[in-house]
Amino acid sequence: MSKVKHKIAVLSGKGGVGKTTVAVNISTALAESGYKVGLLDLDIHGPNIARMLGEKNPSVDGEEIVPAEILPNLKALSIGMLVESGKAVIWRGPLKHSAIKQFLGDTKWGELDFLIFDLPPGTGDEALSLFQTLPDLDGVVMVTTPQKVALDDVRRAIDFVHSMNKKLIGIVENMSYVKCPKCGEKIEIFGSGGGSILAKEYNVELLGQIPLDPKAAQLADEGKPITLYMRETEVEETFRKIVEKIAQIVE
């Protein structure tokens, strides 16, 4: 980990808010901006990064894991790349902690500008292990959707981040709205203003409000990140701006 300049966790207190989508597209956008990037999936029980990046496989060099190469300057590793598809990972806390330490210490990440960690929802073993193992974590990008039921859980996650003496880098509001394909009107399916409320409440930056686009879900299933396959769209441009802000804050 001493060869990694910046380490950033992507977290949310609630499942289903698109946290992995945010982690994947932050990573690809950073890589396309010229940074050397690693993406580590720490969602042990529900890993999705393998599918979203096209089902590429890591390899082994001696006793070290070699992450899958996604782009010339983007590497990724997920438990989903190491176990048979569809098989459950039935581990208690100590086993998960050991696996996370191996992903950090026994993996040939090489020299990186950014290592992005995709954490599972909530404040359980995986996040706790990461925060305790990496004292020099730059901070956490918190993902939410606009509705109050999401904000309740995200507040708990933010309290966890502060309790662990980690920095909250900013808020990403996902699924902010969808545009009517016929008239272009914004439709706020999940309400509005949730990300702004959290940003003001905790005095951090609202990094971006990502629109909901049906094509994005289709591309994720096909292993095609938004930032690489939805050029010059509003959702792609939003991710680019989010990455610019993150880079400015941590650098």
N, C-alpha and C positions, 0 to 999 in steps of 0.2 A: 504493500500500500504506500510505501515511501516514494514510489515512482509515479503516484497519481497526484496531480496538482489539486484538483477540486473534486469533492465527494458530495453528492446531493441526493437526498432521499425524496421520493414522491409518495405521499401518504394521503389517506382520507379515513375519517372515522366511519364511513359508510360504504358498503359495497354497491356496485352498479352505477357509479358516477363517472366511469370512463377513465379511471386512474391509470390503467395500463396503456390505454390509447394515448394519454398525455405523456407517459414515460417514454413510449416508443417514438413518438413524433418529436419530443424534445431532443432525444438522442440523435435521430436522423437529421434534424435541422442543425444541431450543433456540428455534426460531422460534415454536412454540406457547407457549413460556414468555415471549414478548414481546421477544426479542432480534432484531436485524436480522442475518441470517445469509446467507453465501455458501458454496457447495459447489463445489469445483473438482476435477474428475476428472483426475488426473495419470497414470493408467494408459493410456499411449499405445497400447499394442499390444492390450490387452484391456479396453476401456472398457465398463462396465456401468451407469453411473449414468443414462444416457439412458433405458434401458428401465425401470429401477427407479423413475424419476420420471415415467413416462408419455409418453415420446417428445416432449417439448416442444422447441421450436427457439429458438436465440438469433437476434439480428438484428445489423445493422451500422448504426452512426451515424458517418458520415464514415469515418475510419480506425480507429475503435474498435469492438470487439466489445461487444454488449449481451447479457449473460447471459439465459438463459431464466427467466421468472418462474414459480416453482412455487407459491408462496404469496405473499400481499401483502408479507411480510417475509422471503422466502426466494428467492434467486437461485441458478442453477446453470449450470455450463459444463463440457462434455466434448468431447473430440475426436470422440466417437461422435455428437455432434450436428452435426458439421461435414463428415463424410465419408459417402459412400454406404454404406448398410447392407450388411454382409457383405464389404466391401472391407478388405484388410489394409493397415495402415500400416507400410511397410517403410522405417524410418529408422534411421540410425546416431546415435550420441551427440550430435554437434554440432547436428543438426536437432532432436532432442528438446529440447536445451538452449534453442535459439532459440524453439521453440514455448512452452516453459514461461515464458520471459521475456516473451513476448507475452501469454500468458494472465494474467500478473501486472501488466504495465505498460501494455498497450494494451487493457485491458478496463474497461468502465465499471461497476465494482463499487459505486461510491458509498461512503457512510458505512456501515460495518458494525461490529457488536459482535463477531462471530465470522466468520472465514473458515476453513472446514474443508477440508483437502487429503486426498483419497483417493489414496494411493500404491500402486503395484504391489507384488507380493511381492518380498522380497529387498532388496539394498543396492546397486542399480545406478544407472544414469544419472539417472533421474527423482528419486530421493531425494537423490542427491548434488547435483544442480542446485538443487533447492529449498533444501536446507540452506545451500548456499553463497550463494544469491541473497538469502535472507531471514535476516540475522543476528539479527533480533528475533523469530524464531519462539518462541512461548510454550513449546512442547514437543510431545511425541509420545505419543499413546495407542496402546499396543501390544495387538494382538489375537492370541489364541491359542485353541486347543482343548485339551482336557485331556491328550491322549496324549503320550507321551515323544517321539515322532518330530516332533511339532509344537514341543515345548519346545526341542529341539536347534536348530531353525532360528530360533526367536524369540530365543534367547540370542545368536545371531550378529547378529541385527538390533539387539538392545539394545547389544551391543558397538559396533556401527556408530554408534548414536545417541550414546553416550558419547564415541567417538572424534572425533565432529564437534562435541563440546562443546554438545550439546543436552540439554534436560531430558526425563526420562522422567516423564510425568504420572501414569501408572498402567497397570494391566493389565485388559483385558476378556477374560473367558473365555467364548467362544461355544460353542454346542452342548454345554452342560454336562450335560444330561440330557433325557430325554423322559418325559412322564407317560403311563402306560397309560390309554387312554380309558375302560376298563371299571372298573378298580380304583383308579386314581389313584396307583399306585406309581411312584416315580422309577426309571427305567432309565438307567444310566450307560453309554451305548453306546461312548463313547470313553475310558472310564476316569474317574478322578476326581482332583481335587486339583492339576491342573497349574497353574492360575492362581494358586492360593495358594502353591505352591512358588516360582514366579517372583517374586511380590510380596514374600515373605519374603527371598528370595535377594538381591533388589536394593533392599530397603527402600523399597518404594513401595506405594501403595494398590491393593488389588484392587477395581476400580471396580464390578464386577458379574459375575454368572454368568448368562448368558442361556440359557434352556431352548430346546431344539429343538422347533419346532412345524411340522408339515407345512403348515398353512395359511399360514405366513409365506412359504414358498417360492412357493406359488401366487400370493399377493398381489404378491410381487416381480416375477414374470413379467407381472403385469397392470399394473405401474406404480403400485402402491398401498402406500406405506410402512406398516410395522407400527404405528407410533405414531399414525397417522391412521385406520387401518382395523381395528385389533384392540383396541378400547377395553375397558378394565377386564379385560384378560387378564394373566396372570403375565408374559408376555414384554414387553408394553407397559409395565407397571409397572416392570420391571427397567430398561428403557431410560430411563424418567423419573428413576430414582434415579441411574443412571450420569451423566446430564446434570447433575443437581444437584451431584454430587461434582466433576465437571470444572469447572463454573462457580465453585464455592467455591475450588478449588485455584488456578485461574488469576487469579481476581479478588481 
